[in-house]
Amino acid sequence: MTGMGMSQQTWYGAAAGFMGMWMAMMVPMMLPSLIPMLSRYRRSVRGGDGIHLHGLTALAGVGYYVIWAIVGAAVYAVGAGLMAVEMRWGGRGAMAAGRDRRGASRSGRHAVHFVEGAATGDLPRRISV
C-alpha cells in the first residue's frame, strides 16, 4: 500500500490513510483478545470506586490500541523507507544478486518451468517463468 499513493496525495495524507486502514483492521482483529484481558484487569483492580474502575478499564483499552497504532506507524515508516530505496535504486539490487527484475535467476538453473497443453492432450510446450 505504501507505493500506491493517489495522484496529488501528500505524504501526510498517505500516512493518515494507512493509519486509518491499519486501525480499522486492528480493532476487530484484536478485540477478541482485548475483552478477556480487560475483564481480568477489572477483577484485579476491583475494590475501588465504580466510576473510577470504568475509567481505568477504558484507559487500559485505549492504551492497548495506542500501542498498536505506534506499531502501525513504525510499519508504515519502514514500508515508506523501503519504497524510497526501491524507487531510487530500482532493480539494481536484484540484478546484482544474479536475478532479473522479475526475480528469476539469469542462469536458468533455478527458473520455474511449466508445461502447457498437457491436460488437454495437445502437444506440450515448455514455458519458462
N, C-alpha and C positions, 0 to 999 in steps of 0.2 A: 504494500500500500504506500510505502514511503515514496517510491519513484513514480507514482501515478497521480501526481497533483493535477488539478484542473488548471486550465489556462487562466492567467491573471490572478492566481491564488497566491497570497503571501505565505511566507514560511509560518507565521503565527496562525494563519487560517488553516493551513495543513496540519499543524500540530494540534490545534483545537479540534479539528475533525477527527484526527486519530484518537485523541483522548476521549472524545465523546463516544466513538465506537468501542474503544477499549473498556470504558466503564459500562456501557450498555451490554457488553459481553460478560464482564467480570461480576456484575451484581447478580444476575440469575445463576451464573455458574458457581459462585462462592456462597450463595445464600444457604444451600443445604448444609454446609459445614459451619456457617456462622450461627445459625439458630441453636444448635446444641451447645456451642461454645458460650453464647450469651446466656443460655439457660443455666449452665453450670456457674457462670460468673455471678448471676443474680443470687443463686443459692449460697455462694461463698461470701457474698457481701451482705447478706440478709442480716437484719437486726437494726438497721438504721431507719431513718425517715423514709416513708414510701415514695414521696416525690423526689427526694434525693437519690433513691435507688433507681428510679426511672431515668433520671438524668445521667447517672453513671453508666447505666446499661446502654443508653443511646450514645454516649460519648465513646464507649468501647466499640460499638458497632461502626460509628463514623470513623474512628481511628483505624479500624481494620481496613475499610475501603480507602482511606487516605494512603495507607501503606501500599495498597495495590495500585493506586494512582501514581505513586512515586515510581513503582516498578514499571508501569506503563510509560512514564516519561523517559526512564532510562532505556527501555526497549526502543522507543521512538528515536532517541538521540543516537543510539548505536546503529539503527537502521538508516538514519539520515547520513551518518558518517560513512557507512559502507556504500551507500548510493553515491555519495560525492566522490569517493575513491573510484568506484566503477565508472562513473561518468568522466572522470579525469583521465584514468588510465585505460579504460575500455577493456578489450580482451587481451591486452599485452601480458597480464599475469598468467592467464590460462595458456597463452601461446608459449610462454617461457617454460611452462611445465610440460610441454610436449603435446598440447591439446589444441584443437582449433576452437573457434568461437562457439560451436555447439557443444563442446565438452568431449567430443570424440577424439580418440587417440589418432595422431597423424600417421603413426606407423601401421595402423590397421590391425595390429595384433590383438587389441582389446576392443575392437569395434563389435557392435551387436549386429547380427545378420538375421534377417527374416526370409522365409521362403513364401513367395506369393503364388497363389493358384493351386496349392496342394490340396485344399479342402474341396475345390470344385472339379478336380480331375484334369484341369488344364496343365500344360507343361509348366513345371516350376521355374520361377525366375528369382534369382537372388537379389535382395535389396539390402544394401549396407546403410546403417544409420549411424 
